[in-house]
Amino acid sequence: MKRIRPGQPVPLRVRLALLLGLCAGTTALFGIAAVVTAGLWFEPARVEAEAQELAGTLAYALEVPLAFDDSKAANETLGMLRARSDVRSATVYD
């Protein structure tokens, strides 16, 4: 490949290659920005839906222990939450 000297016109082939590279890079940056923005936008709704699903599952699983006043079974049912790092505490009220 020939060296381009200062002041000498840049060949069309080189200009088109640079333009193509610039367009590809810009497209990649916009794509990454779109994915990150969508993730941040939908994250709160996903977390809320997951929390509601977990609460519903626990409510169903705790029906029998609460109906028969079985605190040991209730504690075992709540014990499954220990595996989740996003749950800080849990309390059951009858």
DOBA-373931 format. One line per 4 residues: their letters; for each residue x, y, z of C-alpha. Coordinates in steps of 0.5 Angstrom, whole numbers, padded with zeros to 4 digits, always signed. Example, Ala and Ser with C-alpha at 12.3 -4.5 7.8 and 13.67 -1.06 7.14 Angstrom:
2
as) +0025:-0009:+0016; +0027:-0002:+0014 $
This chain:
94
mkri) +0000:+0000:+0000; +0003:+0007:-0002; +0004:+0012:+0003; +0000:+0018:+0003 $
rpgq) +0004:+0025:+0004; +0001:+0031:+0007; -0002:+0035:+0002; -0003:+0030:-0003 $
pvpl) -0011:+0028:-0004; -0013:+0022:-0001; -0015:+0016:-0006; -0023:+0015:-0006 $
rvrl) -0022:+0007:-0004; -0018:+0010:+0002; -0024:+0015:+0004; -0029:+0010:+0003 $
alll) -0026:+0005:+0007; -0025:+0010:+0013; -0033:+0012:+0012; -0035:+0005:+0012 $
glca) -0031:+0004:+0019; -0034:+0010:+0022; -0041:+0008:+0020; -0040:+0001:+0023 $
gtta) -0037:+0004:+0029; -0042:+0009:+0030; -0048:+0003:+0029; -0044:-0001:+0034 $
lfgi) -0044:+0004:+0039; -0052:+0006:+0038; -0053:-0001:+0039; -0050:-0002:+0045 $
aavv) -0053:+0004:+0048; -0060:+0002:+0046; -0059:-0005:+0049; -0056:-0002:+0056 $
tagl) -0062:+0003:+0056; -0067:-0002:+0055; -0064:-0006:+0060; -0064:+0000:+0065 $
wfep) -0071:+0002:+0063; -0075:-0005:+0064; -0071:-0007:+0070; -0075:-0004:+0075 $
arve) -0082:-0008:+0072; -0078:-0014:+0072; -0076:-0014:+0079; -0083:-0012:+0082 $
aeaq) -0086:-0018:+0078; -0081:-0023:+0080; -0082:-0020:+0088; -0090:-0021:+0087 $
elag) -0089:-0028:+0084; -0085:-0030:+0090; -0090:-0027:+0095; -0096:-0031:+0091 $
tlay) -0092:-0037:+0092; -0090:-0036:+0099; -0097:-0035:+0101; -0099:-0041:+0097 $
alev) -0094:-0045:+0101; -0096:-0042:+0108; -0103:-0043:+0108; -0103:-0050:+0111 $
plaf) -0098:-0049:+0116; -0101:-0042:+0118; -0108:-0046:+0118; -0105:-0051:+0123 $
ddsk) -0101:-0047:+0127; -0095:-0050:+0125; -0089:-0046:+0126; -0084:-0051:+0125 $
aane) -0087:-0052:+0118; -0088:-0044:+0117; -0080:-0043:+0119; -0078:-0049:+0114 $
tlgm) -0082:-0045:+0108; -0079:-0039:+0110; -0072:-0042:+0110; -0072:-0043:+0102 $
lrar) -0071:-0035:+0102; -0064:-0036:+0105; -0062:-0038:+0098; -0064:-0032:+0095 $
sdvr) -0059:-0026:+0096; -0064:-0021:+0094; -0068:-0022:+0100; -0066:-0019:+0107 $
satv) -0071:-0021:+0112; -0078:-0025:+0112; -0084:-0025:+0117; -0090:-0028:+0117 $
yd) -0097:-0025:+0120; -0103:-0029:+0121 $
